[in-house]
């Protein structure tokens, strides 16, 4: 069986040394920093008319029951996140205890949410899964499956939300004309996303031969696996959006609008490689959730976003850090107990 997606250019010794790589990498990271700076500047300008008393009142209006409910949703969400890793482990036909799969999922996604996929998620996953016997090639395939699952669920939920659910977008976003259609017409984009998902499922069902792309070779998973990918990823984004929605002030936006706003922010975050979506996600959500500028409702939305950051991003990151340290201690203890091989004297 061919592995799903194996970028040979990332494998040691697969391609000759690239003298331009350091420059490209530096440019990529510099561009990310520029995007974050611009996003924070625009965010500051957007919230410049809010004062501290309004924001503090917005924080106080978030009841303890809503905070407890948000924490419970995040806990369930991280159980669902285990499904990402479990699908990948089973598809690669690797044997790994469920305890380790859950630990890898929590650490990988919590670190990815705060530090970004490249800065946090990939690095800690490589460290943990390599210590559990995964080869470099298997880890590359593993992460590729996770990425594919991520985008599938996002496209499915965005398609359903745009095409079926009632979404109320601000006029400055939904009213950009493009000839005879609207550039951000929810129904058009919704059906486009759903067609992409349908095409992927059809390809999984009908095309079973390995696919070559340059020096890379991959094979689409069977429909049973791709269906699991859709369910897990869609549930992940739905729970994250529900966590955000429960922290929003009543009457500001319906759930489907919050869902679409969150998905749009995540698409921009991943596309622009912004760690944690800091600035970008917040600006997108504030722009897409309708409210009057300078009103108590806008202050309440901003307060809800701050609490969402704490509950969904920072609390899991603390737990993930402890799990990662525990794994390091455990691996060092195993290495210390392993019998040492003494070379015979020459």
N, C-alpha and C positions, 0 to 999 in steps of 0.2 A: 504494500500500500504506500502510495506516495504521500508525503507529508503535505498539509494544507497549503502553506505559503512559506517558502524558504528563500529569503533574499540572499543569494550567494555572495553579493557584494559585502555583506556584513559578516561573513564567515572568515575565520583566520586563514590567510594564505589563498583566498579564493580569487583575488584580483591583485595586480601589482600596486605598489604604494602610490598613493595619490598626493602629490605635492600641494595641490590646491585645497585638500580637505581641511587643514587647520583654518584657512582663510574663510572657507564656506561655513564651517562650524561657528567661527567667531562672528560672522555676519548674521547667522541665524539667531544666535543668542542676543546679539545687539539689537536685531529687529524686534525680538520679544520684549526686551527692556523698553524700547521706544514705544511699542504698542501699549505696554502697561502704563508708562508715564503719560501718554496721551489720554488713555482711558481714565486714569485717576484725575487728570486735569479737567476733563469733561464732566466727570462725576462730581468733582468739587464745584464746578460752575453750576451744575444742575441743582445741587443742594445748598448753594450759597445763600438762598433766601430763607433757609430754615435756621431757627435759633435753638440753643440747647434746651430751654424749657419745653418747647414743642416736642423735641426728640425724646426728652426724658418722660414726658407724659405718654408718648407712644409706647415706650418701654413698660411703663406701669400699667398700661391698658392690656398688656398680654398676660392673661390669667395664668395661675399655676397649673390649672387643668390643661390648658392648651400646651404649655411647656412639657408637661408629663406625657401628653398625647404625642407630641413631636418626638420626644425621646423614644417612646415605644415604637413609633413608625420607623425610626432610624435603626433600632435594634432588629426589627423584622427585615428591614431592607438589607442589612449586612448578612443576615441568614440567607436571603435570596442571592446575594452576591456570591456566595459559595458556589452557586450553580454554574457561574461562569467557569471557575476553575475545575469543577467536577466534570463538566462537559469536555473540557480540553484534556484533562487527565485520562478520561475513559477513551476519548477518540484516539489518543496517542498510544493506547493500550499499556499504560503505565499503572503500576500498583502503588498506591499511596494511602496511608490511613486517613480516614475522614477528618481526624483531629488536625493533621498537618494541612489537608486541603483547606479547611476552614481558617486555620492560622495564616496560610499563604494568601488567601483571599482578603481577609481583614487587613493584614499588613499592606498588601499590594494596593488595594483600593483606597485605604485611608491615606497612605503616603502619596498616592497619585492625586487624590483630591486636594491635598495641601501644597505639594511640591511640583505637581505636574507629572504626566506619564513618563517623560524622559528623565527628569531630575530625580523623581522619587520612586514611582511604581516599577519601572523596568529594572532599576538598580537593585532594589530590595528583593524583587522576584528572582533575579539572577542569583543573588547571594543565597537565598533560601532554597530555591529549587536545585541549584547546583550542589548544595550540601546534602540534598536528599537523593542524589544519584542521577539527576537529569543532565544529559550532555548539552553542550552549547547549541547544537543543531535542534535538539528537542525543545529547548527553551525558546528559541526563535519561532519555531512552529507553534508552541504553546501561546506565546504572546500574540501571534498572528490570529489565532482562533479567537482570543479574547477581543481583539480589535474588531474582527468581523462581527462577532456577537453584539458588541457595543453599537455599531452602526445599524445593524438590522433592527434592533429594538427601537432605536431612535427614529428610523424611517417609518416603522410600523405605527408607532404612537403618534408621530407628527402627521402621518397620512390620515389616520382615523380622526384625530382632533381637528385638522383643517377641513376635511371633506364632510364629516358627519356632525361633529359636536358644535354647539354655538360658541363662537369665538368673537370677542369684542376687542378689536385692535384700535389704537389711536388713529385719528385721521391722518396725522403726519406720516404714519407708517403704511397704512392700508391704501392711501389715496395717491400714491405715486403713479402717474399714468405711463403707459408704454403702448403707443399706438391705440388699438381698440380694446386692449385688455389692461388689467391692473397688475403691476409688477409683483405685488405681494398679495394677490387675490388668494385667500386661504383655500378655496375649493380647487383651484388649478394646481397649486403646490401639493395639496393633499393627495390628489389623484396621481400626480407624478411620483410621490413617495411610495404610494401603494403599488404602483406599476413596477417600481424597482424591486420591491419585496417579492411581488408575484413572479417577476422574471428570475430572481435568484432561486426561488423554490422550484420553478420549472426546470432551471438548469441543473439543480441538485437531483431532480427526479430523472432527467433524460440524458445527462452527460456524465458518464462514469469513467471516461478516459482521462489520464493525467494531462494537464494543460501546461504548455511551455510558454514562458514569457521571457525572452532573452535567455539568460543563463539560469533563470529560476524555473522551477517545476512545482506544481501544486495540484491537488485533487480536491474537488468539491465534496463536502460531506454528504452522506445520504439524507433523504428527506426527514427521517426520524430525528437525526441530530440537528438539522437546520430548524426544525419545528421547536425543539427544545431551546435552541438559541433565541428564537423569537419570544417564547414565553418568558424566559428568565430575564432577558434584557428589557422587554416591555414592562414587566413587573418592577424591575429596578427603577426605571424612570418614572413610573406611575407613583411608586412609594416616595421617591425623592420629591416629586411635585406635590404630593399630598402633604408631606412634611412642611414644605414651603407654604402651601395654601392654608394650613391650620394656624400658621403664625401671622397671616395677613389679616388686616382689619375687616370686619364684616361689611358686606355690601360693596366692596371695592371691585372685585373681579370674581367671576365664576371659576370653577376648577379647571375647565378646559382652556380658558385664557391663561391661567397660571401655568398649566401644562405646556402650552405652546411657547409662552415666554421663557420658561425654563429650558425647553429643548433648543430654542433659538440661541439662548446664551451658551448652552453647552456646545452647540455646533461651532460657534465663534471661538469658544475657549479652546477646543481641540484643534480646530483648523489653524489658529494663530499660535498654538503651543504656549499659551499663557499659563504659568503654574497656578493651579487653584482657581483659575478664572478671575483672579483678583482685579477688580476694576472693570473688566470686560463683562463678566456675568452680572455684576451689580448694576452697571449702567444699562445693560440690555433689559433687565427686569424692571428697573425704574422707568424706562422709556416705553415699555410695552404694556404696563399696567396703568390703565386710565385713572387719572386723578387730577385735581386742580392744583396748579403750582402754588406752593406756599401754604397749602391747606393742612389741617390736622391729619387728614387722611394720608397725605404724602409723608408726613413725619412718621405716621404709624407704619407705613410700608417700609420706610428706611429702618425703623426700629426692628420690624419683623425680619428684615434681611440680616441685620446684625445678629439677632438671636439664632437665625437659621445657620449663619456661618459658625457660630459657637457649637450648636448642637450637631449639625451634620458634618462639619469639617474638623473642628479642633478637638472635640471630645473623642471621636474615633481615632484621631491621630495620636492622642495620649495613650489609648489602649493599644494601638498598633505598635507604638514605640516600646511599650513594655513587653509585648509578645515577641518583637524582634530581638530585644535584649535576652529574653528567656531562651529563644532559639539559639542565639550565639553561645550562651552559657552551656546549654545542653550539648551543642556540637563540640565545644572545647572539652567538656567532661568525657564525651565519647572518645575523642582523640587521645585524651590523657589515659584512659583505660585500655586503649588498644595496645597490643604487644609491640614492643619496639624491635625492629629487625637490626641485628648487629652484623655488620659485614665482617667476614673473616679477615684476619690480618694477612697481608700479602707477604 
